[in-house]
Amino acid sequence: MSSVWTETVKMPEFGTLKRDIRTNVLIIGGGMAGILCAYFLQQAGVDYCLLEGREICSGVTRNTTAKITAQHGLIYDKLLRYGGREKAGLFLKANQLAVKRYRDLGWLIDCDMEEADAFVYERENRKKLEREVRALEHLGYPAELIEHPNLPFETVGAVRFEKQAQFHPLKFAAAIAKNLHIYEHSPVREMTEYFALTDKGSVAAEKVIVATHFPFINRRGNYYLKMYQERSYVLALKQAARVDGMYIDGEKGGLSFRNYGDYLLFGGGSERTGKKKDGFEQLREAARRYYPDAEIVTEWATQDCMSLDGMPYIGRYSSHTPDLFVASGFHKWGMTGAMLSAIVLSDLVQGRENEFALIFSPSRNILKPQLAINAWEAMKGILRPYGGCRCSHMGCVLQWNAGEQTWDCPCHGSRFAYTGEVLDNPALHQMKRFGKMKKEHADG
Ligand SMILES: Cc1cc2nc3c(=O)[nH]c(=O)nc-3n(C[C@H](O)[C@H](O)[C@H](O)COP(=O)(O)OP(=O)(O)OC[C@H]3O[C@@H](n4cnc5c(N)ncnc54)[C@H](O)[C@@H]3O)c2cc1C
């Protein structure tokens, strides 16, 4: 089923690239990150074009919950402890700036922009909340620990960030994209640093920004080690008590809440893509428990790229590619992540410095525990002696997802319809089948 956003907006349409062109900056991928990069470059008078493989916002952006906040879970205590004051302070400053840029733009556009407080709650571990508030005090941010968040179960409190925002992501994207230089249905099939080939045309560019959600060039940057994808589920509930704020659990796999109009957007069931049996059923059960009188109006699932340290990868694709850039690894905070990509990359492609470039650099230290888990999952998937279905990205064995009737890759999160077509990247081509399919899989 589709998200509440797709039903309530008409997106602008763009033609397909049918010739060979030249431009200064090529942006690949028309989700929130690519569109905001294009918008910033247009504002700066830079010659650019954007290639989108399907229609704009047909990836993760159409399925987000669209909370705009500098509060990314309980990240500041971790950043302060492991990265130091300067890094944590810059991360906070960058995300506050991103929130402000959305609010400045959003008030001028019909996109249901609303001010809302953001909360991270804990159900048992109050110490984590106290540490987060202390870390934020240390950084000079006035976060508050509140005792009774407006949620349908007991908690031990929540950390509040006041005056953040929530909006309709597709109304926003439609409004800012309508006058941009975009080609739709123009997937990039092959790529060198300065040249992109689509089915009917090509683009030669001086600089290229890859904003394709999971970066698709494997030979540079090691993104297949630096990221995995996490899949989550969302229900839009009617007749559920209002929460009037944006809530997320401080623990992995917890529940998320925000209102949109009369609906409660109720999220959860998160797990590494390819690992989950049925996240929808787990979430429906939670909805029945906490909101027995509510009706499920629609439900959807989506996934995001998880970086090694909770911060996005925004900057040069690798240290060996001076003119190839990337915006990815948003860790489920890709609204501010997309805005930060536009802020940082619009400077870098114009040869300007940006104060946040260093902390988001994709070439930063990757020696984190998650790296070993990513490498282990990939090795298991690739070396597993089993026929069945394999991913066209790096050859990992795919897992059948009975709840969604898809083949999912636990290594890097590519997903395929039961017919074999790619639903989610990094895979670019049909899945590979070895041997005979079980009947229930072949029938879908
Ligand atoms: C359940 C869930 C809830 C979330 N909620 C929030 C939230 O409340 N707040 C928040 O800040 N973040 C949230 N996020 C994260 C956020 O939605 C994403 O990080 C963000 O939408 C990603 O945008 P993007 O532009 O990078 O990717 P996408 O929107 O996926 O765009 C990538 C585009 O690239 C195109 N593309 C891919 N390959 C090619 C190619 N070869 N050639 C041309 N085009 C190509 C695709 O078709 C697609 O349109 C959430 C994520 C999940 C999973």
The ligand as an SDF file (V2000), in Angstrom:
LIG
                    3D

 53 58  0  0  0  0  0  0  0  0999 V2000
   10.4220    4.4120    8.0750 C   0  0  0  0  0  0  0  0  0  0  0  0
   11.2840    5.6230    7.8550 C   0  0  0  0  0  0  0  0  0  0  0  0
   10.8910    6.8210    8.4090 C   0  0  0  0  0  0  0  0  0  0  0  0
   11.6750    7.9490    8.2160 C   0  0  0  0  0  0  0  0  0  0  0  0
   11.2960    9.1070    8.8020 N   0  0  0  0  0  0  0  0  0  0  0  0
   12.1220   10.1640    8.7700 C   0  0  0  0  0  0  0  0  0  0  0  0
   11.7920   11.3450    9.4850 C   0  0  0  0  0  0  0  0  0  0  0  0
   10.7630   11.4300   10.1400 O   0  0  0  0  0  0  0  0  0  0  0  0
   12.6500   12.3800    9.4260 N   0  0  0  0  0  0  0  0  0  0  0  0
   13.8290   12.3030    8.7340 C   0  0  0  0  0  0  0  0  0  0  0  0
   14.6060   13.2490    8.7740 O   0  0  0  0  0  0  0  0  0  0  0  0
   14.1380   11.1970    8.0030 N   0  0  0  0  0  0  0  0  0  0  0  0
   13.3210   10.1440    8.0090 C   0  0  0  0  0  0  0  0  0  0  0  0
   13.6340    9.0150    7.3090 N   0  0  0  0  0  0  0  0  0  0  0  0
   14.7770    9.0310    6.3950 C   0  0  0  0  0  0  0  0  0  0  0  0
   14.4760    9.7870    5.0900 C   0  0  0  0  0  0  0  0  0  0  0  0
   13.1580    9.5400    4.6680 O   0  0  0  0  0  0  0  0  0  0  0  0
   15.4530    9.3500    3.9970 C   0  0  0  0  0  0  0  0  0  0  0  0
   16.7720    9.3950    4.5030 O   0  0  0  0  0  0  0  0  0  0  0  0
   15.3860   10.2750    2.7880 C   0  0  0  0  0  0  0  0  0  0  0  0
   14.0720   10.3290    2.3010 O   0  0  0  0  0  0  0  0  0  0  0  0
   16.3320    9.7660    1.7070 C   0  0  0  0  0  0  0  0  0  0  0  0
   16.2430   10.6480    0.6260 O   0  0  0  0  0  0  0  0  0  0  0  0
   17.2040   10.4140   -0.6180 P   0  0  0  0  0  0  0  0  0  0  0  0
   17.0000   11.5320   -1.5500 O   0  0  0  0  0  0  0  0  0  0  0  0
   18.5910   10.1460   -0.1520 O   0  0  0  0  0  0  0  0  0  0  0  0
   16.7260    9.0230   -1.2340 O   0  0  0  0  0  0  0  0  0  0  0  0
   15.4580    8.6570   -2.1370 P   0  0  0  0  0  0  0  0  0  0  0  0
   14.2720    9.4020   -1.7450 O   0  0  0  0  0  0  0  0  0  0  0  0
   15.3860    7.1690   -2.1330 O   0  0  0  0  0  0  0  0  0  0  0  0
   15.8790    9.1700   -3.5700 O   0  0  0  0  0  0  0  0  0  0  0  0
   16.8490    8.5170   -4.3800 C   0  0  0  0  0  0  0  0  0  0  0  0
   16.3810    8.6390   -5.8240 C   0  0  0  0  0  0  0  0  0  0  0  0
   17.4480    8.1860   -6.6730 O   0  0  0  0  0  0  0  0  0  0  0  0
   16.8600    7.5240   -7.7840 C   0  0  0  0  0  0  0  0  0  0  0  0
   17.8830    6.6530   -8.3750 N   0  0  0  0  0  0  0  0  0  0  0  0
   18.4300    5.5390   -7.8230 C   0  0  0  0  0  0  0  0  0  0  0  0
   19.3410    5.0090   -8.6540 N   0  0  0  0  0  0  0  0  0  0  0  0
   19.3750    5.8110   -9.7570 C   0  0  0  0  0  0  0  0  0  0  0  0
   20.1370    5.7950  -10.9760 C   0  0  0  0  0  0  0  0  0  0  0  0
   21.0470    4.8330  -11.2410 N   0  0  0  0  0  0  0  0  0  0  0  0
   19.9040    6.7750  -11.8950 N   0  0  0  0  0  0  0  0  0  0  0  0
   18.9830    7.7710  -11.6510 C   0  0  0  0  0  0  0  0  0  0  0  0
   18.2500    7.8250  -10.5140 N   0  0  0  0  0  0  0  0  0  0  0  0
   18.4480    6.8710   -9.5830 C   0  0  0  0  0  0  0  0  0  0  0  0
   15.6750    6.7700   -7.1770 C   0  0  0  0  0  0  0  0  0  0  0  0
   14.7150    6.4390   -8.1670 O   0  0  0  0  0  0  0  0  0  0  0  0
   15.1660    7.7690   -6.1460 C   0  0  0  0  0  0  0  0  0  0  0  0
   14.1280    8.5800   -6.6390 O   0  0  0  0  0  0  0  0  0  0  0  0
   12.8680    7.8690    7.4590 C   0  0  0  0  0  0  0  0  0  0  0  0
   13.2760    6.6640    6.9040 C   0  0  0  0  0  0  0  0  0  0  0  0
   12.4950    5.5310    7.1130 C   0  0  0  0  0  0  0  0  0  0  0  0
   12.9700    4.2380    6.5480 C   0  0  0  0  0  0  0  0  0  0  0  0
  1  2  1  0
  2  3  1  0
  2 52  2  0
  3  4  2  0
  4  5  1  0
  4 50  1  0
  5  6  2  0
  6  7  1  0
  6 13  1  0
  7  8  2  0
  7  9  1  0
  9 10  1  0
 10 11  2  0
 10 12  1  0
 12 13  2  0
 13 14  1  0
 14 15  1  0
 14 50  1  0
 15 16  1  0
 16 17  1  0
 16 18  1  0
 18 19  1  0
 18 20  1  0
 20 21  1  0
 20 22  1  0
 22 23  1  0
 23 24  1  0
 24 25  2  0
 24 26  1  0
 24 27  1  0
 27 28  1  0
 28 29  2  0
 28 30  1  0
 28 31  1  0
 31 32  1  0
 32 33  1  0
 33 34  1  0
 33 48  1  0
 34 35  1  0
 35 36  1  0
 35 46  1  0
 36 37  1  0
 36 45  1  0
 37 38  2  0
 38 39  1  0
 39 40  1  0
 39 45  2  0
 40 41  1  0
 40 42  2  0
 42 43  1  0
 43 44  2  0
 44 45  1  0
 46 47  1  0
 46 48  1  0
 48 49  1  0
 50 51  2  0
 51 52  1  0
 52 53  1  0
M  END
$$$$
